[in-house]
Amino acid sequence: MRLSLFSASYRSIVGNFYRPRRSYYLPHVSAFPLFKRTHSVLCAMSDDELPGLDATPANGQRIKHDNVIYTTVKEGLAHILVPEQKDAKDGQEVQQVFYNPIQQFNRDLTVLAMKAYGKEKVKQKKVASEARSGKFAEKKRKRKEQTQSERPAKSPKLGDDAGAEEAVGESAVAPADTEMPDAKEPEPAIPEQDQELGAQPSNAADAAKEKKSSGVEFTILDALSASGLRALRYAHEIPFLTKVTSNDLLKVATESIQRNAIHNGLADKISVSHDDALAHMYSVVVDELRKRSGRAGKAIIASNKYDVIDLDPYGSAAPFLDAAVQAIRDDGGLLCVTCTDSGVWASNGYPEKCYALYGGVPVKGWYSHEVGLRIVLHSIETAAAKYGLAIEPLLSLSVDYYMRVFVRVTRSPAMVKFQGGKNMVVYSCGGGCGSWTTQLLMKNKPAPNKKGSGIFYKHGFTKAPTAPPLCDHCGSVTHLAGPMYAGRIHDPEFIQKVIDEANEASPEIYGTLPRVKGMLYTALEEFLPTPQEVEAQKDSGKLGKVVKKKVTEAELAAIDPYPFYFYPAQVAGLMNCQSPPEAHLKGALKGLGYRVTRSHCKAGSIKTDAPWSVIFHVFREWVRQKAPVKEANIKEGSLAWRLLRLGEKQETTEGAPTEPTKVDEAVSKITEVVFDEELGREENKQKLVRYQMNPKENWGPMSRATGK
C-alpha cells in the first residue's frame, strides 16, 4: 500500500501511537528538494558506470551496490543511501528504512548536547584515569622497594680457607681459577634494537599500558537506529567518540546501517547490532552483573555500559526506560529520550493510556505540554529510583509533535530519598478559568543537626489537600492530574554549555542552527530562581564548607514553584475581552514587582511568579482601563461574569455589603496597575527563531513502516 509522505491528518497521527511496535520507512529521494536538481543531472549517467560504496560520499550522488541503485542524502557531515524506486509517484513512494527530515532539529540539538556533555565527561575520565595510574605507580614503587629490602646481603669475597671449601663445592659449576663476583640473578637478554634504544622490556610493556590507558573511552548506544543517521552523525561530528553501537530490530535496517557506515568510512567506529532494543540493553546489564558476581574482593571491573543512550522510538519510549537506566553508566551517564505520542501525554483524550505508559494522568489546559514533560520525567525517575539511581534533568523540551529530554543518571541512594518531595499532583480548573494549585506528595524539610554547625533534611508526610473542591477564582470543579515531576526541568549551566557549542558550530553542518539557538535561549530564560536560591547562591562563595553542603542539599530538595505557563489570549477569551498586547501585560506584572518570562512550549505564553489572583486582577484592570466590555452581553452566572466579578459590582451598586474573599486579600496591597509598554519590552535585542514555522503542509511524524 502506498502512503503519502505527509498526508496523515493529526487525528490519524494520534491513532498511529497505539500501534504495537515501530519499524521504518524512507521517502523517495525526489521528495528532498535540496538535491533534486543534482539528482536529475546524475540520472543521465549510465547505471553500469555508477561508482560503488567505496566512492567519496557527496550530496545527490548515485551509487550502485548489489545491483541496487542508491542516491545519497546529506545531513550534517553524514551521508545516507536512499534506494531509488522507478515506480514512485509524486516522489512519495514509501520504502523500508525510515528517515524524517523534519527531525533534523532533534538530531542537530542532540549532537550539540552530546558534545557539551561529553567534553566535561571525557575530562573527568582523564583525571580519574591519571589518578588511578598514579596510585598504581606508587604501589609498584613500594613493592619494588620492599622486594629490594628483603633481598640477602651481598656475599663477601672469599678468603683463603673459605675459598678452598667453596672451590670444592663449586668445582662442578665453575673452574677453580674463576673469580666469583657478587651474587646476582641472571638478567634476560635484551634485543639489539632495544639496546640501541636504551629501553628495557618491562619499560616497553609499561609504555604500552600507558598508551592504552591514555585513550579515554566514550561510547554511545543508538538503541532504535533505523537508517543509522544518528549514529553516522555522532561518529562524524563528535571528535572524542570511540564507539557508537547502532541497533535495530529489522534486518533491512541493519543492512542499511552497514552500507551507510562503509560508504561514510566509519566501519571502525560504528558497531551494528541486529537485536531487540530491550534484549540488547538487558544483555549489557546481565554481563556486568555476572562480572561483579565473579570478582574477588573489591577488584575493579571494566564496565561495558554506555556513556550515552539515545532512545528515539516511533511513539512512546516508556517500554525502554527500565532497561535504559540500567544499561547506562551510573556515574553520570546521559540518557536522551524522545516521545512522539503527544496525543497521549499532552492531551486529555486518553488519560488511561497516559497512566498505563507513564504512571501519571495528563491535564486539561493550555499548559498540557509542560505537564507532559513532567509526567515523562516522573516516569524516568521512578524507573531509576528502584535501582538506587537518581536523575537530574538537564534540558527538557516540547518540540512540534514530540518531546526531547536530556537526563543525567547517577547512583546515589541519598539523592533518591528526595524523590518523594520532588513529585506532585495538580488540582486543575480545566473546565473553568484554567488556574491550578500544586500538591507535593511528600516534603523535604531542613533541620539543624545536633552540633548546630549545619543542617540535614527530614523526609516526611505533607498536609492535604492544598485546594478546595471548587476553584477559588471561578467556582468551577477542579480535577486531579499527576503525579508528575516537581523539580527544575532545565539546568542553566548545561544549557549555557550547549549554547556555547552552538555558537561555535557551522550553519552549513547544522541546518537548523538558528532555531536551536532560539530554543536554547528561551529555555534558559525560563529559569526563575526563588529568593532562597538567590540567597544561597550569594552565600555559597562566602561561608565555606558548611554552606556549600547546605547549598548542595538545597539543590536536591529544590522544587519549581512556578511550574507552568499561562496563555494571555486564552484568559482574555474567558473574560470576553480584547487580549492585551504582550508588552503591556508584562509591563503591568513587572510594575507590581513580579518577574515575567516566556515558555519554550508555546509562542505567546507567559511564565511568572505572580499568583493567579494577581493575574486575574490585572486582566480586570485591563478591561476597566483599556478595553471595556459590554456587560449586557455577558450572561449572569457565566464564567466571564464570575471572573469579571460583575456580581459583586451589582451587589455593591444595590448597597448590599460584601465580605472580602480570600482572593481579594491577595490583591489588597495593590493600589494601581500600570500597563507600561516600555517596561514590558524585551531587554535582549538579539533576534532569535524561538518557535517553529510549519515547513510544509500536513507535516508531522510520518507513517509507520512494515519492513522486516
PLY file of the C-alpha trace (Angstrom):
ply
format ascii 1.0
element vertex 708
property float x
property float y
property float z
element edge 707
property int vertex1
property int vertex2
end_header
0.00 0.00 0.00
1.37 3.36 -1.00
1.15 6.15 1.57
1.70 9.86 1.10
4.72 11.21 2.98
2.88 13.95 4.79
-0.75 13.05 4.08
-1.81 11.94 7.56
-4.01 14.31 9.48
-3.39 14.99 13.13
-6.20 12.65 14.12
-4.68 9.79 12.16
-1.27 10.62 13.66
-2.70 10.25 17.16
-4.21 6.95 16.11
-0.79 5.69 14.99
0.54 5.99 18.52
-1.39 2.89 19.53
0.20 0.51 17.08
2.29 -2.08 18.91
5.80 -1.78 17.50
7.93 0.57 15.48
9.60 -0.02 12.14
10.71 2.33 9.42
10.02 3.94 6.06
12.08 6.21 3.88
10.53 8.64 1.38
11.61 8.71 -2.22
14.75 10.70 -2.98
12.91 13.25 -5.11
10.99 14.33 -2.00
14.11 16.27 -0.92
14.41 19.47 -2.99
17.95 20.22 -1.73
19.42 17.74 -4.16
16.56 17.17 -6.61
18.31 19.08 -9.43
21.64 17.34 -8.79
19.81 14.04 -8.76
18.24 14.66 -12.19
21.66 15.50 -13.67
23.29 12.40 -12.25
20.47 10.21 -13.53
21.84 10.82 -17.03
24.87 8.68 -16.14
24.66 5.06 -17.26
23.82 2.61 -14.47
26.86 0.50 -15.38
29.16 3.49 -14.89
27.98 4.27 -11.35
30.56 4.04 -8.53
30.28 1.67 -5.57
30.29 2.11 -1.79
33.98 2.99 -1.77
33.30 6.24 -3.64
33.77 9.51 -1.78
30.32 10.49 -0.39
28.63 13.54 -1.93
25.16 15.01 -1.74
22.94 13.78 -4.58
25.46 11.16 -5.66
24.19 7.93 -7.26
25.73 4.68 -6.00
25.31 1.12 -7.23
25.68 -1.76 -4.80
24.44 -5.36 -5.21
22.56 -4.34 -8.35
20.59 -1.71 -6.43
20.96 1.97 -7.22
21.02 4.45 -4.34
21.00 8.22 -4.12
22.92 9.96 -1.33
21.21 12.31 1.12
23.44 14.52 3.24
22.64 15.81 6.73
25.33 17.30 8.89
28.55 15.50 7.95
26.78 12.19 7.33
25.53 10.71 4.08
22.81 8.07 3.88
21.95 5.94 0.87
18.35 6.02 -0.33
17.30 3.23 -2.71
15.72 4.51 -5.89
12.27 3.31 -6.94
11.25 3.66 -10.57
7.54 3.28 -9.83
7.45 6.14 -7.30
4.60 8.59 -7.79
4.92 12.27 -6.88
8.18 11.50 -5.08
6.36 9.91 -2.15
6.92 6.19 -2.53
7.32 4.61 0.89
10.30 2.34 1.40
11.66 0.13 4.10
14.02 2.34 6.14
12.81 5.40 8.00
14.14 8.94 7.63
12.17 12.06 8.57
13.82 15.35 7.51
11.58 17.26 9.95
13.54 15.63 12.80
16.79 17.33 11.77
16.27 19.85 14.57
16.20 16.96 17.04
19.40 15.50 15.63
21.23 18.83 15.45
20.31 19.62 19.05
21.31 16.14 20.24
24.76 16.30 18.64
25.45 19.69 20.25
24.15 18.48 23.64
26.31 15.34 23.50
29.39 17.41 22.63
28.73 19.75 25.56
28.20 16.83 27.92
30.99 14.68 26.51
33.75 17.28 26.79
33.23 17.54 30.54
32.80 13.78 30.88
35.98 12.95 28.99
37.88 15.47 31.11
36.60 13.79 34.28
37.57 10.37 32.94
41.09 11.55 32.15
41.52 12.94 35.65
40.25 9.68 37.17
42.50 7.64 34.86
45.56 9.69 35.80
44.71 9.29 39.47
44.46 5.51 39.08
47.71 5.42 37.12
49.46 7.43 39.81
48.09 5.17 42.51
49.23 2.08 40.58
52.70 3.53 40.04
53.01 4.33 43.74
52.05 0.78 44.71
54.53 -0.62 42.19
57.31 1.59 43.59
56.57 0.47 47.15
56.58 -3.19 46.15
59.92 -2.73 44.40
61.44 -1.05 47.48
60.06 -3.79 49.70
61.49 -6.50 47.44
64.93 -4.88 47.44
64.97 -4.56 51.22
64.09 -8.25 51.66
66.94 -9.50 49.38
70.01 -11.12 51.18
73.12 -9.00 51.65
75.87 -9.24 49.07
78.25 -12.19 49.60
81.75 -11.16 50.84
84.84 -12.02 48.81
86.11 -15.47 49.55
89.13 -15.82 51.90
91.87 -18.46 51.68
90.21 -21.09 53.91
86.72 -20.36 52.84
87.82 -20.20 49.26
89.14 -23.77 49.41
85.86 -25.09 50.79
83.83 -23.16 48.27
86.11 -24.28 45.47
85.26 -27.92 46.19
81.55 -27.25 46.15
81.69 -25.02 43.12
84.04 -27.17 41.04
81.15 -28.71 39.14
79.91 -25.31 38.10
82.91 -23.06 37.56
86.65 -23.51 37.10
88.70 -23.19 40.27
90.63 -20.21 38.95
87.43 -18.27 38.18
86.85 -15.28 40.42
83.19 -15.17 41.64
81.81 -11.65 41.86
78.88 -10.56 43.98
75.93 -12.94 43.64
73.29 -11.61 41.23
70.25 -13.04 39.47
70.79 -13.55 35.75
69.28 -10.77 33.63
67.29 -11.55 30.48
68.94 -10.84 27.20
67.98 -7.59 25.57
67.45 -7.49 21.81
69.90 -5.37 19.88
67.22 -2.96 18.74
66.16 -2.41 22.35
69.78 -1.95 23.41
70.18 0.72 20.78
67.07 2.47 22.10
68.23 2.04 25.66
64.91 0.51 26.72
64.17 -2.45 28.99
61.39 -4.95 28.14
59.50 -4.05 31.30
59.63 -0.37 30.38
58.28 -1.15 26.93
55.35 -3.02 28.48
54.66 -0.12 30.82
54.75 2.26 27.87
52.24 0.12 26.03
49.96 0.09 29.06
50.29 3.83 29.43
49.46 4.36 25.75
46.38 2.16 26.09
45.17 3.91 29.25
45.68 7.39 27.80
42.80 6.89 25.34
39.57 7.53 27.26
36.56 5.61 26.01
33.32 7.41 25.22
30.55 5.15 23.93
27.03 5.80 22.68
24.09 3.48 22.07
21.60 4.41 19.36
19.06 1.84 20.51
16.45 2.33 17.76
18.64 3.32 14.86
16.56 2.87 11.65
18.78 4.16 8.80
21.62 4.79 11.25
21.70 8.51 10.51
22.07 9.45 14.17
24.95 7.01 14.64
26.62 8.32 11.48
26.35 11.90 12.67
27.65 11.04 16.14
30.66 9.23 14.67
31.38 12.10 12.25
30.73 15.12 14.45
31.77 14.09 17.98
35.59 14.02 17.87
36.17 12.23 21.20
33.72 9.40 20.43
35.39 5.98 20.45
32.45 3.76 19.51
28.75 4.05 18.74
26.51 0.98 18.72
23.74 1.23 16.15
20.98 -1.24 16.98
17.73 -2.09 15.24
15.24 -4.93 15.22
14.77 -5.01 11.46
17.26 -6.86 9.28
16.71 -4.46 6.39
17.57 -1.58 8.73
20.82 -3.13 9.97
21.85 -3.88 6.38
21.19 -0.23 5.55
23.27 0.87 8.54
26.19 -1.32 7.42
26.05 0.11 3.91
25.94 3.66 5.23
28.81 3.03 7.66
31.01 1.64 4.88
30.09 4.43 2.49
30.94 7.04 5.15
34.22 5.32 6.06
33.04 4.74 9.63
33.00 0.95 9.84
35.66 1.08 12.57
33.61 3.42 14.79
30.08 2.08 14.26
29.18 -1.33 15.66
25.98 -2.63 14.07
23.67 -4.73 16.24
20.66 -6.65 14.89
18.64 -7.19 18.06
15.63 -6.11 20.03
16.49 -2.89 21.86
15.34 -4.29 25.20
17.30 -7.51 24.72
20.46 -5.60 23.79
20.31 -3.27 26.80
19.42 -6.04 29.26
22.29 -8.17 27.89
24.69 -5.37 28.81
23.24 -5.34 32.33
23.44 -9.14 32.66
27.08 -9.24 31.52
28.08 -6.69 34.13
26.16 -8.48 36.89
27.98 -11.70 36.07
31.34 -9.94 36.12
30.61 -8.44 39.51
29.43 -11.74 40.98
32.67 -13.40 39.89
35.12 -10.73 41.00
37.39 -11.15 44.02
37.02 -8.62 46.81
36.95 -5.05 45.59
38.64 -5.72 42.28
37.79 -3.12 39.65
35.96 -4.47 36.62
35.74 -2.84 33.23
32.18 -1.68 32.60
30.57 -2.20 29.19
27.73 0.18 30.00
27.26 3.18 27.74
28.15 6.78 28.48
25.15 7.92 26.43
21.97 6.10 25.45
19.68 7.63 22.83
16.05 6.46 22.72
14.20 7.76 19.69
11.26 5.39 19.07
8.20 5.82 16.92
5.68 6.65 19.66
6.37 6.14 23.35
9.76 5.44 24.92
8.12 4.09 28.09
8.79 0.37 27.33
12.54 1.06 27.05
13.10 3.18 30.17
13.72 0.37 32.67
16.41 -1.25 30.51
17.97 2.09 29.58
18.52 3.35 33.14
20.33 0.09 33.94
22.41 -0.11 30.76
23.76 3.42 31.13
26.79 4.26 33.27
25.74 5.19 36.79
28.48 7.78 37.31
26.61 10.48 35.46
25.60 8.87 32.17
23.46 10.86 29.75
20.04 9.48 28.80
18.36 11.11 25.79
14.67 10.32 25.35
12.20 11.22 22.60
8.46 10.56 22.85
6.33 11.33 19.81
2.98 10.29 21.32
1.92 13.82 22.26
-1.68 12.76 21.75
-1.23 10.74 24.96
0.80 12.90 27.36
-0.24 16.36 26.09
-4.00 15.95 25.74
-6.97 14.95 27.85
-8.31 12.42 25.36
-6.50 9.30 26.62
-5.83 9.61 30.38
-5.97 5.82 30.82
-3.26 5.34 28.17
-1.05 8.04 29.71
-1.34 6.44 33.14
-0.57 2.97 31.74
2.56 4.18 29.93
3.94 6.85 32.25
2.20 6.39 35.59
0.53 9.81 35.53
-2.71 11.46 34.45
-2.50 14.40 31.98
-4.19 17.75 32.44
-6.85 19.58 30.53
-5.44 23.02 29.84
-3.26 25.14 27.60
-0.15 24.21 29.61
-0.60 20.48 28.88
2.73 20.15 27.03
4.72 21.20 30.08
2.63 18.84 32.20
3.52 16.11 29.71
7.24 16.84 30.13
6.92 16.48 33.89
4.90 13.25 33.62
7.58 11.65 31.43
10.36 12.86 33.77
8.43 11.31 36.67
8.31 8.04 34.73
12.09 8.08 34.14
12.73 8.97 37.78
10.51 6.14 39.02
12.19 3.63 36.69
15.64 4.65 38.00
14.87 5.02 41.71
14.18 1.33 42.32
17.83 0.64 41.45
19.21 3.40 43.68
19.67 5.71 40.69
18.83 9.41 40.79
18.10 11.58 37.77
18.90 15.21 37.07
17.04 16.82 34.15
19.49 18.87 32.09
17.25 20.00 29.24
13.55 19.20 28.66
11.84 20.46 25.54
8.41 20.15 23.99
9.04 20.47 20.25
6.45 20.34 17.47
4.68 16.97 17.88
7.21 15.36 20.28
9.29 15.93 23.39
13.03 15.60 23.87
14.61 15.31 27.33
18.27 15.00 28.39
18.74 13.43 31.82
21.86 12.70 33.86
21.76 9.36 35.74
23.80 8.89 38.93
23.91 6.12 41.51
23.08 7.79 44.83
20.63 6.28 47.35
20.89 9.53 49.33
19.62 11.54 46.36
16.79 9.07 45.78
15.43 9.89 49.24
14.48 13.35 47.99
12.29 11.91 45.25
9.01 11.86 47.20
9.29 15.56 47.94
10.04 16.39 44.29
6.87 14.94 42.83
3.41 16.45 42.90
-0.19 16.27 41.83
-2.05 19.22 40.33
-5.57 20.46 41.01
-6.56 21.89 37.65
-9.52 24.08 36.81
-9.55 22.72 33.29
-13.25 23.28 32.72
-13.18 26.81 34.08
-10.61 29.57 34.30
-7.57 27.32 33.72
-5.85 28.06 37.05
-4.02 25.37 39.01
-2.82 24.51 42.50
0.03 22.06 43.20
0.26 19.44 45.95
3.59 17.77 46.82
3.43 14.07 47.65
5.97 14.44 50.49
8.08 17.19 51.99
11.85 17.54 52.38
12.22 19.69 55.47
15.61 21.12 56.59
16.53 20.82 60.26
19.68 21.79 62.23
22.00 18.99 63.29
22.90 18.31 66.92
26.16 20.25 66.76
24.45 23.27 65.28
27.12 23.50 62.59
24.88 22.58 59.68
21.58 21.14 58.55
20.14 17.88 57.35
16.86 17.08 55.63
13.96 15.14 57.06
11.68 13.34 54.63
8.10 13.12 55.82
4.43 13.46 55.04
2.75 16.61 53.82
-0.64 18.05 54.59
-3.52 17.64 52.16
-5.39 18.91 50.34
-3.98 22.24 49.25
-7.07 23.20 47.26
-10.86 23.03 47.85
-13.12 21.00 45.52
-14.21 24.21 43.77
-11.89 26.75 42.18
-11.18 29.84 44.31
-11.32 32.11 41.27
-14.33 30.98 39.27
-16.12 28.37 41.37
-15.74 25.59 38.78
-14.96 21.98 39.69
-11.25 21.12 39.77
-9.72 17.88 38.52
-6.67 15.91 39.63
-3.62 15.40 37.41
-0.31 13.66 38.01
1.77 12.52 39.75
4.49 14.39 37.91
7.99 15.75 38.44
8.03 18.93 40.54
11.70 19.89 40.30
13.53 22.01 37.75
13.30 20.65 34.22
16.38 22.56 32.99
19.96 23.00 34.21
21.04 26.56 33.24
24.74 25.66 33.37
24.28 22.78 30.94
22.14 24.88 28.60
24.82 27.55 28.51
27.40 24.93 27.51
25.16 23.77 24.66
24.71 27.41 23.58
28.50 27.80 23.52
28.72 24.73 21.28
26.00 26.17 19.03
27.86 29.49 18.74
30.95 27.63 17.51
29.01 25.36 15.14
28.81 25.83 11.39
25.39 26.62 9.86
26.40 24.55 6.85
26.59 21.44 9.04
23.73 22.22 11.41
20.90 23.27 9.15
18.51 24.16 11.97
21.08 26.13 13.97
19.01 29.37 14.19
16.10 27.52 15.72
18.38 25.51 18.02
19.82 28.74 19.44
16.38 30.31 19.80
15.01 27.29 21.65
18.03 27.10 23.96
17.90 30.79 24.86
14.16 30.52 25.52
14.68 27.50 27.80
17.46 29.36 29.61
15.20 32.35 30.21
12.52 30.12 31.77
14.55 29.72 34.96
13.09 31.87 37.76
15.11 31.28 40.95
13.36 31.51 44.29
14.53 34.10 46.86
16.07 31.25 48.89
18.05 30.06 45.86
19.28 33.56 45.15
20.41 33.97 48.76
22.06 30.55 48.81
23.99 31.37 45.63
25.27 34.57 47.22
26.35 32.81 50.42
27.97 29.83 48.71
31.03 31.85 47.81
31.47 33.38 51.27
30.91 30.87 54.00
32.99 27.75 53.49
32.12 24.07 53.54
29.04 24.13 55.76
27.17 26.44 53.43
28.39 24.54 50.35
26.90 21.36 51.80
23.74 23.27 52.58
23.53 24.55 49.01
24.01 21.03 47.64
21.21 19.60 49.75
19.06 22.62 49.00
19.53 21.94 45.29
18.50 18.33 45.82
15.36 19.41 47.67
14.55 22.33 45.37
11.26 22.30 43.51
9.98 24.57 40.78
7.48 26.90 42.48
6.39 28.30 39.10
6.00 25.09 37.08
3.58 26.14 34.33
2.79 28.98 31.97
-0.46 30.68 31.02
-1.73 31.92 27.67
-2.98 35.53 27.73
-5.19 35.14 24.66
-6.98 32.24 26.31
-7.56 34.17 29.55
-8.89 37.13 27.56
-11.23 34.80 25.72
-12.61 33.50 29.02
-13.36 37.10 30.04
-14.87 38.01 26.66
-12.44 40.89 26.33
-9.71 42.03 23.96
-6.35 40.39 24.64
-3.76 42.86 25.97
-0.52 43.22 23.98
2.31 41.15 25.39
4.48 44.16 26.28
1.61 45.88 28.13
0.78 42.78 30.16
4.41 42.08 31.05
4.92 45.73 31.98
1.94 45.60 34.35
3.22 42.48 36.12
6.78 43.81 36.33
5.45 47.09 37.71
3.86 45.14 40.56
7.23 43.58 41.42
6.84 40.22 39.71
9.19 38.54 37.28
7.96 37.62 33.81
9.37 35.41 31.07
8.06 33.06 28.38
7.83 29.31 27.90
9.53 27.41 25.09
6.39 25.27 24.70
4.13 27.83 23.07
4.50 31.17 21.33
2.77 33.98 23.21
2.92 32.14 26.55
3.93 33.80 29.83
5.63 32.34 32.90
5.61 34.43 36.05
5.91 34.19 39.80
2.69 36.19 40.20
-0.21 34.23 41.78
-3.39 33.61 39.84
-5.32 36.13 41.92
-2.95 38.90 40.75
-3.12 37.73 37.11
-6.92 37.89 37.08
-6.83 41.25 38.85
-4.53 42.65 36.14
-6.91 41.43 33.43
-9.86 43.06 35.21
-7.89 46.30 35.33
-7.18 45.93 31.62
-10.91 45.69 30.98
-11.59 48.69 33.23
-8.80 50.92 31.88
-8.19 49.93 28.26
-10.78 47.55 26.80
-14.25 47.84 28.38
-16.73 45.07 27.63
-20.48 45.30 27.18
-21.76 43.89 30.42
-25.22 43.47 28.94
-23.83 40.85 26.55
-22.39 38.75 29.37
-24.82 36.20 30.75
-25.29 36.28 34.50
-23.59 33.35 36.20
-21.36 32.59 33.21
-17.61 32.09 33.55
-16.84 35.59 32.22
-19.42 37.04 34.60
-17.70 35.35 37.57
-14.14 36.22 36.52
-15.03 39.89 35.95
-16.75 39.99 39.37
-19.86 41.53 37.83
-21.98 40.00 40.57
-20.03 41.81 43.28
-20.32 45.05 41.33
-24.10 44.63 41.13
-24.39 43.93 44.87
-22.25 46.96 45.67
-24.45 49.14 43.46
-27.55 47.91 45.29
-25.96 48.75 48.64
-25.56 45.25 49.99
-22.29 44.84 51.90
-19.87 42.22 50.58
-17.21 40.46 52.62
-13.77 40.28 51.06
-12.88 36.80 49.88
-9.54 35.05 50.19
-8.73 36.05 46.61
-9.45 39.71 47.40
-6.99 39.62 50.30
-4.20 38.51 47.97
-4.52 41.68 45.90
-5.45 44.07 48.68
-1.96 45.60 48.71
-2.16 46.58 45.04
-3.02 50.25 44.71
-2.62 50.74 40.97
-1.92 48.69 37.86
0.05 50.47 35.14
0.33 48.89 31.70
3.84 50.16 30.97
4.76 49.11 27.46
8.38 50.25 27.75
8.88 48.26 30.95
7.46 45.17 29.30
9.66 45.27 26.22
12.35 42.66 25.74
15.71 43.65 27.21
17.54 41.29 24.88
17.57 42.81 21.39
19.01 39.66 19.80
16.75 38.31 17.07
16.05 34.64 17.68
13.93 31.99 16.00
12.20 30.81 19.15
9.33 28.81 17.68
8.93 26.55 14.67
7.27 27.73 11.49
5.44 25.00 9.59
7.94 23.72 6.99
5.25 22.34 4.67
1.62 21.32 4.55
0.49 18.31 6.61
3.97 17.74 8.04
4.40 15.52 11.07
5.90 12.26 12.35
5.19 10.39 9.07
3.70 6.91 8.79
4.89 3.75 10.46
6.69 1.17 8.32
6.34 -2.60 7.94
9.85 -3.62 6.93
11.25 -6.97 8.05
0 1
1 2
2 3
3 4
4 5
5 6
6 7
7 8
8 9
9 10
10 11
11 12
12 13
13 14
14 15
15 16
16 17
17 18
18 19
19 20
20 21
21 22
22 23
23 24
24 25
25 26
26 27
27 28
28 29
29 30
30 31
31 32
32 33
33 34
34 35
35 36
36 37
37 38
38 39
39 40
40 41
41 42
42 43
43 44
44 45
45 46
46 47
47 48
48 49
49 50
50 51
51 52
52 53
53 54
54 55
55 56
56 57
57 58
58 59
59 60
60 61
61 62
62 63
63 64
64 65
65 66
66 67
67 68
68 69
69 70
70 71
71 72
72 73
73 74
74 75
75 76
76 77
77 78
78 79
79 80
80 81
81 82
82 83
83 84
84 85
85 86
86 87
87 88
88 89
89 90
90 91
91 92
92 93
93 94
94 95
95 96
96 97
97 98
98 99
99 100
100 101
101 102
102 103
103 104
104 105
105 106
106 107
107 108
108 109
109 110
110 111
111 112
112 113
113 114
114 115
115 116
116 117
117 118
118 119
119 120
120 121
121 122
122 123
123 124
124 125
125 126
126 127
127 128
128 129
129 130
130 131
131 132
132 133
133 134
134 135
135 136
136 137
137 138
138 139
139 140
140 141
141 142
142 143
143 144
144 145
145 146
146 147
147 148
148 149
149 150
150 151
151 152
152 153
153 154
154 155
155 156
156 157
157 158
158 159
159 160
160 161
161 162
162 163
163 164
164 165
165 166
166 167
167 168
168 169
169 170
170 171
171 172
172 173
173 174
174 175
175 176
176 177
177 178
178 179
179 180
180 181
181 182
182 183
183 184
184 185
185 186
186 187
187 188
188 189
189 190
190 191
191 192
192 193
193 194
194 195
195 196
196 197
197 198
198 199
199 200
200 201
201 202
202 203
203 204
204 205
205 206
206 207
207 208
208 209
209 210
210 211
211 212
212 213
213 214
214 215
215 216
216 217
217 218
218 219
219 220
220 221
221 222
222 223
223 224
224 225
225 226
226 227
227 228
228 229
229 230
230 231
231 232
232 233
233 234
234 235
235 236
236 237
237 238
238 239
239 240
240 241
241 242
242 243
243 244
244 245
245 246
246 247
247 248
248 249
249 250
250 251
251 252
252 253
253 254
254 255
255 256
256 257
257 258
258 259
259 260
260 261
261 262
262 263
263 264
264 265
265 266
266 267
267 268
268 269
269 270
270 271
271 272
272 273
273 274
274 275
275 276
276 277
277 278
278 279
279 280
280 281
281 282
282 283
283 284
284 285
285 286
286 287
287 288
288 289
289 290
290 291
291 292
292 293
293 294
294 295
295 296
296 297
297 298
298 299
299 300
300 301
301 302
302 303
303 304
304 305
305 306
306 307
307 308
308 309
309 310
310 311
311 312
312 313
313 314
314 315
315 316
316 317
317 318
318 319
319 320
320 321
321 322
322 323
323 324
324 325
325 326
326 327
327 328
328 329
329 330
330 331
331 332
332 333
333 334
334 335
335 336
336 337
337 338
338 339
339 340
340 341
341 342
342 343
343 344
344 345
345 346
346 347
347 348
348 349
349 350
350 351
351 352
352 353
353 354
354 355
355 356
356 357
357 358
358 359
359 360
360 361
361 362
362 363
363 364
364 365
365 366
366 367
367 368
368 369
369 370
370 371
371 372
372 373
373 374
374 375
375 376
376 377
377 378
378 379
379 380
380 381
381 382
382 383
383 384
384 385
385 386
386 387
387 388
388 389
389 390
390 391
391 392
392 393
393 394
394 395
395 396
396 397
397 398
398 399
399 400
400 401
401 402
402 403
403 404
404 405
405 406
406 407
407 408
408 409
409 410
410 411
411 412
412 413
413 414
414 415
415 416
416 417
417 418
418 419
419 420
420 421
421 422
422 423
423 424
424 425
425 426
426 427
427 428
428 429
429 430
430 431
431 432
432 433
433 434
434 435
435 436
436 437
437 438
438 439
439 440
440 441
441 442
442 443
443 444
444 445
445 446
446 447
447 448
448 449
449 450
450 451
451 452
452 453
453 454
454 455
455 456
456 457
457 458
458 459
459 460
460 461
461 462
462 463
463 464
464 465
465 466
466 467
467 468
468 469
469 470
470 471
471 472
472 473
473 474
474 475
475 476
476 477
477 478
478 479
479 480
480 481
481 482
482 483
483 484
484 485
485 486
486 487
487 488
488 489
489 490
490 491
491 492
492 493
493 494
494 495
495 496
496 497
497 498
498 499
499 500
500 501
501 502
502 503
503 504
504 505
505 506
506 507
507 508
508 509
509 510
510 511
511 512
512 513
513 514
514 515
515 516
516 517
517 518
518 519
519 520
520 521
521 522
522 523
523 524
524 525
525 526
526 527
527 528
528 529
529 530
530 531
531 532
532 533
533 534
534 535
535 536
536 537
537 538
538 539
539 540
540 541
541 542
542 543
543 544
544 545
545 546
546 547
547 548
548 549
549 550
550 551
551 552
552 553
553 554
554 555
555 556
556 557
557 558
558 559
559 560
560 561
561 562
562 563
563 564
564 565
565 566
566 567
567 568
568 569
569 570
570 571
571 572
572 573
573 574
574 575
575 576
576 577
577 578
578 579
579 580
580 581
581 582
582 583
583 584
584 585
585 586
586 587
587 588
588 589
589 590
590 591
591 592
592 593
593 594
594 595
595 596
596 597
597 598
598 599
599 600
600 601
601 602
602 603
603 604
604 605
605 606
606 607
607 608
608 609
609 610
610 611
611 612
612 613
613 614
614 615
615 616
616 617
617 618
618 619
619 620
620 621
621 622
622 623
623 624
624 625
625 626
626 627
627 628
628 629
629 630
630 631
631 632
632 633
633 634
634 635
635 636
636 637
637 638
638 639
639 640
640 641
641 642
642 643
643 644
644 645
645 646
646 647
647 648
648 649
649 650
650 651
651 652
652 653
653 654
654 655
655 656
656 657
657 658
658 659
659 660
660 661
661 662
662 663
663 664
664 665
665 666
666 667
667 668
668 669
669 670
670 671
671 672
672 673
673 674
674 675
675 676
676 677
677 678
678 679
679 680
680 681
681 682
682 683
683 684
684 685
685 686
686 687
687 688
688 689
689 690
690 691
691 692
692 693
693 694
694 695
695 696
696 697
697 698
698 699
699 700
700 701
701 702
702 703
703 704
704 705
705 706
706 707
